[in-house]
Amino acid sequence: MCASSDQSLFANLRAQAEVLDGEDRLRHLRDEFLIPTKADVKRTALKPQQGLQPKRTATRINQHLQTWATQGVQGHFKTLDDSPLPTWLDADAQAAKLMSPVVGADESEVAVMQTLTANLHLLMSAFYRPDPKGRHKIILEAKAFPSDHFAVLSQIRHHGLNPETSLVTIESPYSEDALITTYDIQSVISKHASDTALIVLPGIQYYTGQLLDIPTITAFAHKHNIFIIWDLAHAVGNVPLHLHDWDVDAAAWCTYKYLNGGPGCIGGLFINSRNSLVTTVITDEEPERGYGKRLSGWWGNHKATRFQMETKFHPAKGAAGFQLSNPSILDITSLSASLEVFELAGGVLALREKSKKLTAFLEQCLSLLSEDAKELFRIITPSDPEQRGAQLSLLLADDFLDTVMKEFEKSDIVVDERKPNVIRVAPAPLYNSFKDCAVFVEAFEAALLVASKSA
């Protein structure tokens, strides 16, 4: 393709993008966010690893700081007349209320607490109960995010077991791109069902962007009486979730990607109501008989008796009873500000409708690149929109990644890299536009051609 035809293609793509942006009923949401700048030039950010900052985050945090400044410790129990923020005592419950529609759960099944890996450990400490002579294995996807491997391996060793005999990993015997089918997963479950105690899987695979069939896999695990925990780090705020209706056992997630809570922000977890029952009261002779085992802490204690300073733990009902320490109000305030924007958007279903169009347009733009450019990469994310979220993972030719990322920096393009040779491009429907996709693709072709000359 010659330079003039290149320019004609990209001009046409920008024109298409302008039309699509004009038809976008959610385009006003972009104004809710602070788009990073470089030398006063707007940057094109298509990165799934870190969401952008909502403008209202600073407002809400300043309101929290004003409460702290004027109320001191009484901020636990008193609010300011001109502030919408809850008391610190109720901040986690308010955040759970905002989070529950995002994950499709009853409010009581959600807790906003800790961080992702900590929550995975807390869930496994409660629900991984291995029997060395019976069910002791954990099934994990082979290319799960490293921290999931770390958590699972340490849990196995913590119970005095050997990962060589107690860890089973899932990988497809057919796919070269680390994609795993529902059949692949079911086959491994069936093979190891008699001695498996737990399954840990991602809702969306971080490397490929593949969306797993959560309800089908969950039902299959239950058919074999196996507890399953879902890591929803790349799914929450990205695709619609119906954790309660799907009868999911438990799940955990972070909040700094599609939920825009801020770097290292507080995490969340879901525990199905049938797994968090409390059938006794603290005055019973043996109240611990009325609830499941878990690691216990101050903030998981029943709110009505928390400040009576009793030394006997009795959990709050639901997921809240799995909390440990009182949560960071700064974190919860930041997260809740972003969740307000989700409400403003009309929820995840409305965002998903736009997301499908954005990612399809990105895919279309990539398909129209020059033949020279298309020989240098391929998309490893499933082409079926129902098997992916916002993300497309692009596998580059060997040794191209560093050069391509340097060229992106020159062009003010922000995407995510995963060594050795993948870039993850994720147009977020809250703040990305169709124009962003067209701008990215033009810069991507130029970067690929520079990399090919220096290879």
Phi, psi and chi 1 to 4 in degrees:
 res  aa     phi    psi   chi1   chi2   chi3   chi4
   1 MET       -  129.3 -176.1 -180.0  -72.4      -
   2 CYS   -80.1  169.6   65.2      -      -      -
   3 ALA   -62.6  -39.4      -      -      -      -
   4 SER   -65.5  -39.9   60.8      -      -      -
   5 SER   -70.0  -33.2   59.2      -      -      -
   6 ASP   -57.3  -50.3  -87.1   -8.9      -      -
   7 GLN   -63.3  -36.3  -66.9  -52.8  -50.5      -
   8 SER   -65.1  -42.7  175.0      -      -      -
   9 LEU   -59.8  -50.2  166.4   66.0      -      -
  10 PHE   -69.3  -32.4  -64.4  128.3      -      -
  11 ALA   -64.1  -40.7      -      -      -      -
  12 ASN   -65.6  -40.2  -73.8  -23.2      -      -
  13 LEU   -65.2  -40.0  -68.8  178.5      -      -
  14 ARG   -65.4  -37.4  -74.6  177.0 -178.0 -104.7
  15 ALA   -65.6  -42.9      -      -      -      -
  16 GLN   -60.9  -41.8  -71.7 -178.1   47.4      -
  17 ALA   -62.9  -39.4      -      -      -      -
  18 GLU   -61.9  -40.9 -175.1  176.1   -4.2      -
  19 VAL   -64.8  -47.2  171.8      -      -      -
  20 LEU   -63.4  -39.5  -68.8  168.4      -      -
  21 ASP   -64.4  -36.4  -77.1  -31.1      -      -
  22 GLY   -66.1  -28.3      -      -      -      -
  23 GLU   -89.2   -7.0  -64.1  171.8  -14.1      -
  24 ASP   -75.6  115.0  176.1   17.7      -      -
  25 ARG   -75.0  -10.7  -67.3  178.2  -64.9  174.4
  26 LEU  -107.8   11.2  -61.1 -179.8      -      -
  27 ARG   -63.4  -25.6   62.6 -176.0 -179.8  -84.5
  28 HIS   -64.7  -20.5   62.4  -76.3      -      -
  29 LEU   -67.1  -24.1  -64.9  173.1      -      -
  30 ARG   -58.2  -32.9 -175.9  179.5  175.5   96.0
  31 ASP   -70.0   -9.6  -67.0  -26.9      -      -
  32 GLU   -81.3   -4.5  -70.0  -77.1  -26.7      -
  33 PHE  -122.5  154.4  -69.5   84.5      -      -
  34 LEU   -92.4  112.7  -65.1  166.8      -      -
  35 ILE   -89.1  119.8  -50.1  -62.4      -      -
  36 PRO   -57.1  146.5  -22.9   33.6      -      -
  37 THR  -121.2  156.3   62.5      -      -      -
  38 LYS  -136.5  114.8 -179.0  179.6 -179.4 -178.1
  39 ALA    53.9   42.2      -      -      -      -
  40 ASP    64.5   17.7  -63.6  -37.0      -      -
  41 VAL  -108.1  127.6  176.6      -      -      -
  42 LYS   -62.5  134.9  -66.7  -71.3 -175.0 -177.8
  43 ARG   -96.8  146.6  -53.7 -171.7   80.4 -175.6
  44 THR   -92.9  105.3  -58.8      -      -      -
  45 ALA  -104.9  114.6      -      -      -      -
  46 LEU  -128.9   51.6  -64.2  157.2      -      -
  47 LYS  -116.1  122.2 -174.7  171.1 -177.5  174.9
  48 PRO   -78.0  -14.9   30.2  -35.5      -      -
  49 GLN   -73.8  -28.8 -170.8   61.9   23.1      -
  50 GLN  -146.0  114.7  177.5   65.7   64.2      -
  51 GLY   -71.5  160.2      -      -      -      -
  52 LEU   -79.3  166.3  -62.3 -174.6      -      -
  53 GLN   -88.2  123.6 -177.6 -172.7  135.8      -
  54 PRO   -66.1  144.1  -20.2   32.8      -      -
  55 LYS   -61.7  -33.6  -68.3  176.9  179.7  176.7
  56 ARG   -74.6   -9.6   64.3 -177.1   64.7 -158.5
  57 THR   -59.6  -47.7  -60.3      -      -      -
  58 ALA   -61.9  -39.3      -      -      -      -
  59 THR   -60.9  -47.9  -59.7      -      -      -
  60 ARG   -66.9  -39.5  -64.9  -69.5 -178.8 -105.0
  61 ILE   -66.4  -39.9  -72.9  178.6      -      -
  62 ASN   -63.7  -35.3  -77.3  -30.6      -      -
  63 GLN   -65.6  -38.8  -71.4  167.3  -27.1      -
  64 HIS   -63.3  -45.4  159.3   61.6      -      -
  65 LEU   -62.2  -34.5  -65.9  175.7      -      -
  66 GLN   -66.8  -39.1 -174.0   64.9   19.0      -
  67 THR   -60.5  -47.8  -60.0      -      -      -
  68 TRP   -60.6  -43.6 -176.8   15.6      -      -
  69 ALA   -65.9  -37.1      -      -      -      -
  70 THR   -98.2  -22.4   60.7      -      -      -
  71 GLN  -109.1  -20.1  -58.9  -61.0  -48.7      -
  72 GLY    57.9 -138.6      -      -      -      -
  73 VAL   -62.4  -22.3   69.9      -      -      -
  74 GLN   -67.2   -9.7  -68.9  -57.7  -46.4      -
  75 GLY   -59.6  -19.2      -      -      -      -
  76 HIS   -64.9  -27.1  -78.9   93.0      -      -
  77 PHE  -125.8  -14.7  -48.6  104.6      -      -
  78 LYS  -123.2  142.2  -65.9  175.3   62.9  176.8
  79 THR  -110.2  163.9   60.4      -      -      -
  80 LEU   -88.0  144.4  -62.7 -176.5      -      -
  81 ASP   -61.7  -33.9  -68.5  -21.0      -      -
  82 ASP   -99.8   17.2   57.9   -9.5      -      -
  83 SER  -119.3  137.1  171.3      -      -      -
  84 PRO   -82.5   -1.5   33.2  -35.3      -      -
  85 LEU   -75.9  145.8  -59.9 -178.2      -      -
  86 PRO   -77.0  171.9   30.8  -35.8      -      -
  87 THR   -63.4  159.0   64.8      -      -      -
  88 TRP   -63.9  -30.8  -58.6  -18.5      -      -
  89 LEU   -63.4  -31.0 -178.7   64.3      -      -
  90 ASP  -106.6    3.0  -62.5  -37.7      -      -
  91 ALA   -62.6  -39.5      -      -      -      -
  92 ASP   -67.9  -35.8   58.2  -52.6      -      -
  93 ALA   -67.8  -39.2      -      -      -      -
  94 GLN   -64.4  -40.6  175.1   65.7   15.4      -
  95 ALA   -64.9  -39.4      -      -      -      -
  96 ALA   -63.4  -36.9      -      -      -      -
  97 LYS   -63.7  -41.5 -178.4  177.7 -179.6  179.8
  98 LEU   -70.5  -34.0  -69.5  168.1      -      -
  99 MET   -77.5  -32.3 -177.4   72.3   76.2      -
 100 SER   -57.0  -41.0   58.0      -      -      -
 101 PRO   -69.3  -24.3   21.1  -31.2      -      -
 102 VAL   -67.4  -33.8  175.2      -      -      -
 103 VAL  -106.1    0.6  -63.0      -      -      -
 104 GLY    67.5   55.6      -      -      -      -
 105 ALA  -138.5  160.4      -      -      -      -
 106 ASP   -68.2  147.5  -68.8  -17.8      -      -
 107 GLU   -55.1  -36.8 -171.5  178.1  -33.7      -
 108 SER   -71.6  -13.7   65.0      -      -      -
 109 GLU   -90.7   -1.6  -64.8  175.6  -49.0      -
 110 VAL  -117.7  136.7  174.4      -      -      -
 111 ALA  -129.2  134.1      -      -      -      -
 112 VAL   -99.2  110.8  175.7      -      -      -
 113 MET  -165.5  156.6   56.0 -178.0  -81.7      -
 114 GLN    50.5 -148.3  -55.7  -63.8  -34.0      -
 115 THR  -134.6  172.9   52.4      -      -      -
 116 LEU   -56.6  -55.7  172.2   56.5      -      -
 117 THR   -67.4  -36.6  -56.0      -      -      -
 118 ALA   -60.7  -41.9      -      -      -      -
 119 ASN   -67.7  -36.3  -75.4  -25.6      -      -
 120 LEU   -61.7  -42.5  -72.8  173.4      -      -
 121 HIS   -62.2  -43.9  -86.8  -61.9      -      -
 122 LEU   -62.3  -40.6  -70.4  171.4      -      -
 123 LEU   -66.0  -43.1  -69.7  173.7      -      -
 124 MET   -68.3  -33.7  -75.2 -171.1  -79.4      -
 125 SER   -65.0  -28.4   72.7      -      -      -
 126 ALA   -87.4  -35.1      -      -      -      -
 127 PHE  -120.1   -5.0  -59.5  113.4      -      -
 128 TYR   -96.8  104.7  175.4   50.2      -      -
 129 ARG  -124.4   75.9  -58.4  160.8 -173.5  163.6
 130 PRO   -70.9  145.2   26.7  -34.8      -      -
 131 ASP  -117.4  109.0  175.0    2.0      -      -
 132 PRO   -55.0  -25.3  -23.2   33.6      -      -
 133 LYS   -97.8    2.0  -62.8 -179.4  179.6  179.7
 134 GLY  -139.0 -114.7      -      -      -      -
 135 ARG   -86.7  116.7  -67.8  177.0  178.5  -99.6
 136 HIS  -140.7  -11.8   60.2   93.9      -      -
 137 LYS   -81.0  150.6  -66.8  178.5  178.9  176.7
 138 ILE  -115.6  129.8  -61.8  179.6      -      -
 139 ILE   -96.9  128.1  -64.5  177.0      -      -
 140 LEU  -137.8  145.6 -180.0   69.7      -      -
 141 GLU   -68.1  138.0  179.4 -131.3  -13.6      -
 142 ALA   -61.8  -35.6      -      -      -      -
 143 LYS  -106.0   30.6  -75.1 -171.5   70.0   67.2
 144 ALA   -59.3  158.0      -      -      -      -
 145 PHE   -55.3  139.9 -163.3   79.6      -      -
 146 PRO   -50.1  -39.2  -31.0   36.6      -      -
 147 SER   -65.6  -28.4   58.2      -      -      -
 148 ASP   -66.4  -41.5  -75.5   11.6      -      -
 149 HIS   -60.7  -46.0  -81.3  -85.9      -      -
 150 PHE   -58.1  -46.0  -57.2  158.3      -      -
 151 ALA   -64.2  -47.0      -      -      -      -
 152 VAL   -64.3  -45.8  165.5      -      -      -
 153 LEU   -61.1  -42.1  -72.3  168.9      -      -
 154 SER   -69.0  -33.3   64.3      -      -      -
 155 GLN   -65.3  -42.5  -74.9  -75.2  -27.5      -
 156 ILE   -61.1  -47.0  -71.1  171.4      -      -
 157 ARG   -67.6  -34.5  -66.0 -172.3  176.8  110.2
 158 HIS   -59.5  -32.0  177.9   72.4      -      -
 159 HIS   -88.7   10.6  -74.2  -81.1      -      -
 160 GLY    75.5   21.1      -      -      -      -
 161 LEU  -105.0  168.0  -59.7  171.9      -      -
 162 ASN  -108.5  124.0 -172.6  -22.8      -      -
 163 PRO   -57.0  -26.5  -26.2   35.6      -      -
 164 GLU   -63.9  -26.4  -69.4 -173.6    7.2      -
 165 THR  -113.5  -14.5   52.9      -      -      -
 166 SER  -113.3    0.6  -68.3      -      -      -
 167 LEU  -116.1  128.7  177.2   65.2      -      -
 168 VAL  -120.3  129.1  176.2      -      -      -
 169 THR  -111.6  147.0   56.1      -      -      -
 170 ILE  -103.6  128.4  -56.3  170.5      -      -
 171 GLU  -147.7  151.2   52.9 -171.1  -30.5      -
 172 SER   -80.4  134.2  174.8      -      -      -
 173 PRO   -76.8   -5.7   27.4  -33.1      -      -
 174 TYR  -116.3  -30.9  -50.5  108.2      -      -
 175 SER   -89.8  131.5  173.4      -      -      -
 176 GLU   -85.4   -7.1   60.0  178.6  -31.6      -
 177 ASP  -107.3   17.1  -64.6  -32.8      -      -
 178 ALA    67.2   17.3      -      -      -      -
 179 LEU   -78.4  140.2  -61.5  177.3      -      -
 180 ILE  -125.5  134.1   50.8  175.4      -      -
 181 THR   -87.0  163.4   66.4      -      -      -
 182 THR   -58.8  -36.9  -60.2      -      -      -
 183 TYR   -62.7  -41.8  175.6   78.8      -      -
 184 ASP   -56.6  -45.3  -65.9  -28.9      -      -
 185 ILE   -67.0  -46.0  -64.0  168.1      -      -
 186 GLN   -63.5  -35.3  -69.1  175.0  -31.2      -
 187 SER   -63.8  -42.8  -64.4      -      -      -
 188 VAL   -67.7  -41.3  172.3      -      -      -
 189 ILE   -60.3  -46.7  -66.6  172.9      -      -
 190 SER   -60.6  -41.3  -65.4      -      -      -
 191 LYS   -65.2  -34.9 -178.4  177.4  179.0 -179.5
 192 HIS  -113.6   14.0  -63.3  -84.5      -      -
 193 ALA   -58.6  -37.7      -      -      -      -
 194 SER   -68.5  -22.8   63.6      -      -      -
 195 ASP  -128.3   24.5   51.2    6.5      -      -
 196 THR  -100.8  130.7  -67.8      -      -      -
 197 ALA  -101.2  -23.3      -      -      -      -
 198 LEU  -157.2  147.0  179.2   68.3      -      -
 199 ILE  -122.4  135.8  -58.9  168.3      -      -
 200 VAL  -126.4  118.5  179.4      -      -      -
 201 LEU  -136.3  155.6  -71.2  175.4      -      -
 202 PRO   -87.2  143.2   32.6  -34.1      -      -
 203 GLY   -66.8  -46.3      -      -      -      -
 204 ILE  -124.6  128.8  -71.0 -177.8      -      -
 205 GLN   -71.8  125.6 -148.2  -77.8  -20.2      -
 206 TYR   -63.5  -34.0   84.4   98.2      -      -
 207 TYR   -81.8  -44.1 -174.0   79.4      -      -
 208 THR   -96.4  -20.1   64.9      -      -      -
 209 GLY    78.9   11.9      -      -      -      -
 210 GLN   -74.1  130.6  178.6 -174.4   11.3      -
 211 LEU   -90.8  119.5  170.1   61.1      -      -
 212 LEU   -81.8  158.7  -60.8 -172.9      -      -
 213 ASP   -83.9   84.2 -171.9  -17.2      -      -
 214 ILE   -59.5  -48.6  -63.1  173.8      -      -
 215 PRO   -65.1  -40.0   19.1  -30.7      -      -
 216 THR   -67.5  -44.2  -62.2      -      -      -
 217 ILE   -68.3  -39.1  -64.3  166.1      -      -
 218 THR   -60.8  -46.3  -63.1      -      -      -
 219 ALA   -62.3  -36.7      -      -      -      -
 220 PHE   -68.4  -39.5 -165.7   80.5      -      -
 221 ALA   -62.2  -42.9      -      -      -      -
 222 HIS   -65.4  -34.0  -69.2  171.1      -      -
 223 LYS   -57.6  -30.7  178.7 -178.0  175.2 -178.1
 224 HIS  -103.0   15.1  -66.3  -80.2      -      -
 225 ASN    58.0   42.6  -62.0  -47.3      -      -
 226 ILE  -116.4  131.2  -56.4  172.1      -      -
 227 PHE   -74.4  138.5 -162.3   95.5      -      -
 228 ILE  -130.1  133.0 -176.2  166.1      -      -
 229 ILE  -113.1  133.6  -63.1  172.4      -      -
 230 TRP  -107.3  129.4  -70.2   93.8      -      -
 231 ASP   -90.3  111.1  176.1  -15.0      -      -
 232 LEU  -105.4   26.2  -58.4  176.7      -      -
 233 ALA   -53.1  -43.2      -      -      -      -
 234 HIS  -100.2    3.2  -69.8   83.2      -      -
 235 ALA  -105.0  -35.5      -      -      -      -
 236 VAL   -67.6  130.3   67.6      -      -      -
 237 GLY    78.1   -3.4      -      -      -      -
 238 ASN  -106.5  -45.8 -177.1    1.5      -      -
 239 VAL  -130.9  155.6  -64.7      -      -      -
 240 PRO   -64.0  136.2  -22.3   33.7      -      -
 241 LEU  -123.8  143.4  -61.1  167.4      -      -
 242 HIS  -134.1   62.2  -54.8  -78.5      -      -
 243 LEU   -60.0  -39.9  -58.5 -175.0      -      -
 244 HIS   -67.4  -50.4  179.6   84.0      -      -
 245 ASP   -65.3  -30.0  -69.5  -15.2      -      -
 246 TRP   -81.1   -2.3  -67.8  -18.8      -      -
 247 ASP    59.1   35.4 -160.6   28.5      -      -
 248 VAL   -62.0  140.2  165.3      -      -      -
 249 ASP   -71.7  -54.1  -68.1  -43.3      -      -
 250 ALA  -161.3  158.1      -      -      -      -
 251 ALA  -156.2  158.8      -      -      -      -
 252 ALA  -141.9  155.7      -      -      -      -
 253 TRP  -157.6  162.2   56.4   89.1      -      -
 254 CYS   -98.4  175.3   54.7      -      -      -
 255 THR  -129.7   10.5   62.7      -      -      -
 256 TYR  -100.6   -1.3   48.5   79.5      -      -
 257 LYS   -90.3 -102.9  -64.9 -178.2  173.7   67.5
 258 TYR   -72.1  -15.4  -63.7   97.3      -      -
 259 LEU   -89.5   -9.1  -67.8 -176.3      -      -
 260 ASN    59.3   36.1  -47.8  -59.4      -      -
 261 GLY   -77.3  -19.6      -      -      -      -
 262 GLY   112.0  156.3      -      -      -      -
 263 PRO   -57.8  128.6   18.4  -30.1      -      -
 264 GLY    68.2   18.6      -      -      -      -
 265 CYS   -64.2  163.7 -166.4      -      -      -
 266 ILE   -55.9  148.1 -163.5  165.9      -      -
 267 GLY   -96.5 -171.2      -      -      -      -
 268 GLY  -145.0  158.0      -      -      -      -
 269 LEU  -144.0  156.6   61.9   74.0      -      -
 270 PHE  -121.2  133.4  164.2   89.0      -      -
 271 ILE  -131.5  120.2  -60.7  175.4      -      -
 272 ASN   -53.8  139.3 -166.6  -63.0      -      -
 273 SER   -56.8  -28.9   56.7      -      -      -
 274 ARG   -71.8  -14.9   59.4 -179.7  158.8   73.1
 275 ASN  -100.4    5.1  -63.7  -41.3      -      -
 276 SER  -133.1   27.4   60.3      -      -      -
 277 LEU   -66.5  144.1  -62.4  175.4      -      -
 278 VAL  -128.3  109.9  179.4      -      -      -
 279 THR  -109.0    4.5   59.7      -      -      -
 280 THR  -123.1  169.6   54.7      -      -      -
 281 VAL  -115.8  162.3  -63.9      -      -      -
 282 ILE   -63.9  -22.9 -164.6  169.3      -      -
 283 THR   -82.8   -6.8   53.8      -      -      -
 284 ASP   -64.1  156.8  -71.1  -14.4      -      -
 285 GLU   -62.5  -41.0 -174.4  174.2  -17.2      -
 286 GLU  -130.7   75.5  -65.7 -177.5  -58.2      -
 287 PRO   -63.7  -24.5   21.8  -32.9      -      -
 288 GLU   -65.2  -14.6   62.9  -85.2    8.1      -
 289 ARG   -69.5  -16.0  -70.8  180.0  175.4  -89.0
 290 GLY   -96.7    9.7      -      -      -      -
 291 TYR  -151.6  158.6   57.6   87.4      -      -
 292 GLY   -74.7  155.9      -      -      -      -
 293 LYS   -66.3  143.0  -66.1  178.9 -179.8  178.1
 294 ARG  -163.7  162.2   84.3  -80.1  -55.6  -86.4
 295 LEU   -71.3  130.5  -65.8  179.7      -      -
 296 SER  -108.6  149.9  -55.9      -      -      -
 297 GLY  -153.1  175.3      -      -      -      -
 298 TRP   -53.8  -47.6  167.8 -113.1      -      -
 299 TRP   -82.1  -11.8 -142.4 -110.5      -      -
 300 GLY   -83.5  -13.1      -      -      -      -
 301 ASN   -67.0  147.6 -155.9   30.6      -      -
 302 HIS   -54.4  130.5 -162.8  -75.5      -      -
 303 LYS   -60.1  -33.1 -171.8 -178.9  -66.4 -173.5
 304 ALA   -66.9  -26.6      -      -      -      -
 305 THR  -114.9    2.3   58.7      -      -      -
 306 ARG   -57.8  -43.0 -174.5  179.3  -62.9  156.7
 307 PHE   -94.7   13.0  -73.3   93.0      -      -
 308 GLN   -85.0   -5.8  -66.9  178.0   11.4      -
 309 MET    62.8   30.7  -46.6  -49.3  -70.0      -
 310 GLU   -68.7  145.5  -64.0  -76.0  -10.3      -
 311 THR   -91.4   -2.2   56.4      -      -      -
 312 LYS   -96.5  121.1 -178.2 -173.3  -67.3 -174.8
 313 PHE   -75.9  136.0  174.4   80.7      -      -
 314 HIS  -143.2  117.6 -164.5   67.8      -      -
 315 PRO   -73.0  151.7   28.5  -34.9      -      -
 316 ALA   -65.0  154.8      -      -      -      -
 317 LYS   -72.9  151.7  -68.1 -177.2  178.9  180.0
 318 GLY    80.7 -164.0      -      -      -      -
 319 ALA   -64.6  -26.4      -      -      -      -
 320 ALA   -58.8  -27.1      -      -      -      -
 321 GLY   -72.7   -3.2      -      -      -      -
 322 PHE  -101.4    2.4  -72.3   76.1      -      -
 323 GLN   -70.3  155.5  -64.1  178.4  100.4      -
 324 LEU  -108.9  -87.6  -64.6 -178.7      -      -
 325 SER   -88.5  162.3  -56.5      -      -      -
 326 ASN   -63.1  138.3   49.9  -39.5      -      -
 327 PRO   -76.4  158.2   29.4  -35.5      -      -
 328 SER   -67.3  117.9  163.6      -      -      -
 329 ILE   -70.5  -30.9  -57.7  -59.4      -      -
 330 LEU   -59.1  -46.9  -83.7  170.3      -      -
 331 ASP   -62.1  -49.1  -84.4   25.8      -      -
 332 ILE   -63.6  -37.9  -80.9 -173.1      -      -
 333 THR   -64.9  -42.6  -58.0      -      -      -
 334 SER   -63.5  -46.8  177.8      -      -      -
 335 LEU   -62.4  -45.8  171.4   61.0      -      -
 336 SER   -62.8  -32.5  -64.3      -      -      -
 337 ALA   -60.5  -42.8      -      -      -      -
 338 SER   -68.9  -38.7  179.7      -      -      -
 339 LEU   -65.0  -25.8  -66.1  176.1      -      -
 340 GLU   -61.7  -37.3  -70.1  177.4   22.1      -
 341 VAL   -68.1  -35.6 -177.0      -      -      -
 342 PHE   -61.2  -41.1  -84.5   80.8      -      -
 343 GLU   -62.5  -42.9  -78.0 -168.5  -29.7      -
 344 LEU   -60.5  -33.8 -171.0   65.7      -      -
 345 ALA   -74.2  -15.9      -      -      -      -
 346 GLY    95.0   13.8      -      -      -      -
 347 GLY    94.7  178.2      -      -      -      -
 348 VAL   -68.8  -32.4  178.7      -      -      -
 349 LEU   -61.2  -43.4  -74.5  173.4      -      -
 350 ALA   -64.5  -40.5      -      -      -      -
 351 LEU   -67.7  -36.1  -70.1  167.4      -      -
 352 ARG   -64.0  -37.4  174.6   63.5  164.5  160.9
 353 GLU   -60.2  -45.6 -178.1 -179.3  -11.0      -
 354 LYS   -68.2  -39.6  176.6 -179.1  174.7 -180.0
 355 SER   -58.3  -43.9  179.4      -      -      -
 356 LYS   -59.1  -41.4  -75.4 -176.9  175.3 -180.0
 357 LYS   -67.8  -41.5  -66.5  176.2 -177.8  177.2
 358 LEU   -61.7  -50.0  -92.0  175.4      -      -
 359 THR   -68.2  -35.3  -56.7      -      -      -
 360 ALA   -64.5  -39.4      -      -      -      -
 361 PHE   -66.7  -41.9 -179.4   67.2      -      -
 362 LEU   -58.3  -45.1  172.6   62.2      -      -
 363 GLU   -62.3  -42.2 -173.2  176.3   36.8      -
 364 GLN   -61.9  -45.2  173.9 -163.3  -24.6      -
 365 CYS   -59.7  -42.5  -68.2      -      -      -
 366 LEU   -64.1  -34.9  -70.5  166.8      -      -
 367 SER   -69.2  -18.4   73.4      -      -      -
 368 LEU   -96.4    3.0  -64.4  173.2      -      -
 369 LEU   -66.7  165.4  -67.7 -177.3      -      -
 370 SER   -61.5  154.4   68.0      -      -      -
 371 GLU   -60.6  -35.9  -66.7  -56.6  -43.0      -
 372 ASP   -60.4  -41.6  -72.3  -16.2      -      -
 373 ALA   -71.8  -41.8      -      -      -      -
 374 LYS   -67.0  -20.0  -73.2 -166.9  -71.3 -172.4
 375 GLU   -73.3  -11.3  -71.2  178.1   -3.4      -
 376 LEU  -103.5    1.6  -56.0  175.5      -      -
 377 PHE  -158.9  166.2   79.5   96.4      -      -
 378 ARG  -151.1  152.9   59.3 -171.8  173.5   86.1
 379 ILE   -84.2  126.7  -58.5  171.5      -      -
 380 ILE  -104.3   -2.8   61.7  173.4      -      -
 381 THR   -78.8  142.5  -53.8      -      -      -
 382 PRO   -54.0  142.4  -27.1   34.9      -      -
 383 SER   -79.0  -19.2   58.6      -      -      -
 384 ASP   -72.4  119.0  178.4    3.3      -      -
 385 PRO   -58.3  -25.0  -22.3   32.6      -      -
 386 GLU   -78.5   -7.6  -59.3  -56.1  -39.6      -
 387 GLN  -113.1   22.6  -65.5 -175.0   53.6      -
 388 ARG  -154.7  164.9   67.4 -172.5 -174.2 -161.3
 389 GLY  -103.5 -134.9      -      -      -      -
 390 ALA   -76.3  -23.6      -      -      -      -
 391 GLN   -81.6  138.8  172.2 -175.7  -29.1      -
 392 LEU  -117.2  128.2  -68.8 -176.9      -      -
 393 SER   -99.1  125.0  -66.8      -      -      -
 394 LEU  -110.1  118.2  -47.9 -179.0      -      -
 395 LEU   -88.7  116.4 -179.9   68.5      -      -
 396 LEU   -89.4  161.6  -51.4 -176.2      -      -
 397 ALA   -60.3  154.5      -      -      -      -
 398 ASP   -55.3  137.2  -70.3  -15.8      -      -
 399 ASP    68.2   19.1  -59.0  -39.4      -      -
 400 PHE   -94.5  -20.1  -88.6   40.3      -      -
 401 LEU   -58.8  -48.9 -177.7   61.2      -      -
 402 ASP   -62.1  -43.6  -71.6  -14.9      -      -
 403 THR   -66.1  -43.6  -58.9      -      -      -
 404 VAL   -61.2  -43.2  167.2      -      -      -
 405 MET   -66.4  -36.0  -66.7  -57.9  -69.3      -
 406 LYS   -65.1  -38.5  -71.8  176.3 -177.3  175.8
 407 GLU   -68.3  -36.8  -68.2  -59.6  -51.8      -
 408 PHE   -60.8  -41.1  -80.0  158.1      -      -
 409 GLU   -61.6  -38.8 -172.9  172.9   -5.3      -
 410 LYS   -65.2  -30.8  -65.0  176.2 -174.3  176.7
 411 SER   -94.2    4.3  -56.0      -      -      -
 412 ASP    61.5   37.6  -64.6  -38.2      -      -
 413 ILE  -103.1  130.2  -60.5  -68.5      -      -
 414 VAL  -117.2  109.8 -178.1      -      -      -
 415 VAL  -130.9 -179.9  -64.4      -      -      -
 416 ASP  -109.7  139.6 -170.5   56.7      -      -
 417 GLU  -110.4  147.0   62.7  178.0  -60.0      -
 418 ARG  -134.1  111.6  -79.6  -69.4  175.8 -101.8
 419 LYS   -59.1  145.9  -57.7  -79.8 -174.2 -176.4
 420 PRO   -91.3  -17.6   31.4  -34.3      -      -
 421 ASN  -155.7   32.8   49.1   12.5      -      -
 422 VAL  -120.6  137.3  163.2      -      -      -
 423 ILE  -114.2  141.7   60.4  171.9      -      -
 424 ARG  -109.7  123.0  -56.7 -173.8  -57.8  172.6
 425 VAL  -116.1  121.9 -170.8      -      -      -
 426 ALA  -136.5   93.6      -      -      -      -
 427 PRO   -71.1  111.4   23.5  -29.9      -      -
 428 ALA   -83.8  126.0      -      -      -      -
 429 PRO   -67.3  -18.9   23.3  -33.3      -      -
 430 LEU   -68.0  -34.0  -83.6  172.6      -      -
 431 TYR  -138.9  -10.6   48.9   76.7      -      -
 432 ASN   -86.8  154.7  -80.3  125.6      -      -
 433 SER  -119.0  168.7   63.6      -      -      -
 434 PHE   -66.7  -32.6  -68.0   89.8      -      -
 435 LYS   -61.0  -38.5  178.9 -177.0  176.0 -178.1
 436 ASP   -56.2  -41.0  -71.3  -23.1      -      -
 437 CYS   -64.6  -43.9  -63.8      -      -      -
 438 ALA   -65.2  -41.7      -      -      -      -
 439 VAL   -63.1  -42.1  169.0      -      -      -
 440 PHE   -60.7  -47.5  162.3   76.5      -      -
 441 VAL   -63.7  -38.5  168.8      -      -      -
 442 GLU   -63.4  -44.3 -176.6  172.3   -2.3      -
 443 ALA   -67.6  -33.7      -      -      -      -
 444 PHE   -65.4  -45.3 -177.7   47.3      -      -
 445 GLU   -60.7  -44.8  170.6  154.7  -57.1      -
 446 ALA   -61.1  -40.8      -      -      -      -
 447 ALA   -65.9  -41.6      -      -      -      -
 448 LEU   -61.4  -42.6  -74.9  172.9      -      -
 449 LEU   -69.3  -34.1  -64.2 -179.8      -      -
 450 VAL   -65.1  -44.0  168.6      -      -      -
 451 ALA   -63.1  -36.3      -      -      -      -
 452 SER   -67.6  -31.8   68.5      -      -      -
 453 LYS   -75.4  -28.5  -69.3  176.1 -177.2  176.9
 454 SER   -96.4   -0.5   59.2      -      -      -
 455 ALA   -72.4      -      -      -      -      -
